[in-house]
Amino acid sequence: MLVNFRLVIMSNIWYGQPVWSAVPMRTDDLIAFWKKSAARDKRTSDDLLQTKNYVGCLFFLHLYLEKVLKGLVQTVTGKTPPYSHDLLVLARLGGLSLAKEQEECLATINTFNIRARYADYKFAFYKKATRAFTKRYYLVAEDLYQWFLSHY
């Protein structure tokens, strides 16, 4: 059953402009996409931790949790997940009952999505992203990731 569409760029060009086409994707394919993309971003987070790029590690940590939750939302609802980076919102839409400690951790991890933040916020975040801080949330995120996957 076709339930969703994903835009892809076609290889042919019409008058110098790319031709866009809606390619139907099944729900199972979309769920697999979210899981695979999350796993790839998790490996990136792992690599960034090893190279001591703590801010990058934390950013990708948020990203892979967001993607695995979006896959869960797709699984539970059968609908396209919302355009949201808020992990708490996505967890609720995915039907998860979070413990208070999990909510607090996700609220903190939400702050790692710093791509569009102001320079002063980014500077403060760089100072906070020490090895110990990053390692703590790296381990928390690993536990959350496995827990989220267990709910698919």
Secondary structure, 3 states (H helix, E strand, C coil): CEEEEEEEEEEEEECCEEEEEEEEEEHHHHHHHHHHHHHHHHHHHHHHHHCCCHHHHHHHHHHHHHHHHHHHHHHHHCCCCCCCCCHHHHHHHCCCCCCHHHHHHHHHHHCCCCCCCCHHHHHHHHHHCCHHHHHHHHHHHHHHHHHHHCCC
